[in-house]
Amino acid sequence: QVRLVESGGGLVQPGGSLRLSCSASGFTVSYYTMTWYRQAPGKERELVASIARAGTITNYSDSVKGRFTISRDNVKNTVYLQMNSLKPEDTAVYYCKVVIGLSSYWGQGTHVTVSS
């Protein structure tokens, strides 16, 4: 059974950092492209970052490029999102996602609030 569990969210001041984790079970993260999305209040869900299966190819949205880093720990079967230089506009619920075959799987999300 595929399961994704995000953690690491919280309240942080502008300019601060957080590291989000996406713990996976029921599949091997290194075999699939893993993606982080976020959804701010009143806005559509948007792609933040992705990491390709097997390799280290990563992609980022323009809004987070240079500030966020996606990575994967194959031993822990976990994907991370290191977020630095956080801005109030980064406030959102952050989700990880994997597509396996014709099915998309999402975690429950973790809340990130950037505020002074």
C-alpha positions, 0 to 999 in steps of 0.5 A, a space after each residue: 500500500 502506497 503511503 506518503 507522510 509529510 512532516 517538518 512544517 511549522 511557523 518560521 520568521 521571514 528569512 528562516 529555514 525549514 526542512 520538510 520530510 516526505 516519508 514513503 512506504 509501499 514503494 521505493 522512492 528511488 524508482 520514481 520521480 518525486 515531487 513537492 507541491 504547495 497550496 496557499 490559501 485561496 490559490 491553486 496547488 502549484 509544483 515546487 520541486 521535483 527529483 527524477 528517479 534513479 538520478 539527481 536531476 532536479 527541477 524547481 519553480 522560478 519562485 523557489 529556485 536558489 532557495 529550496 533544495 529537493 533531495 532523496 535518502 534512499 536508505 530512509 526511503 524519504 524525500 526532503 525539501 530544504 527551504 531557506 530564505 523563507 518569505 511570507 509568500 511561501 506560506 502554504 500547505 506542502 504536499 509530496 506526490 508520486 505517480 505510479 502507473 496511472 495513479 497519483 498518490 499524495 500525502 496529507 500535507 504539512 503546514 508552513 507559515 512564514 510570518 513575523 
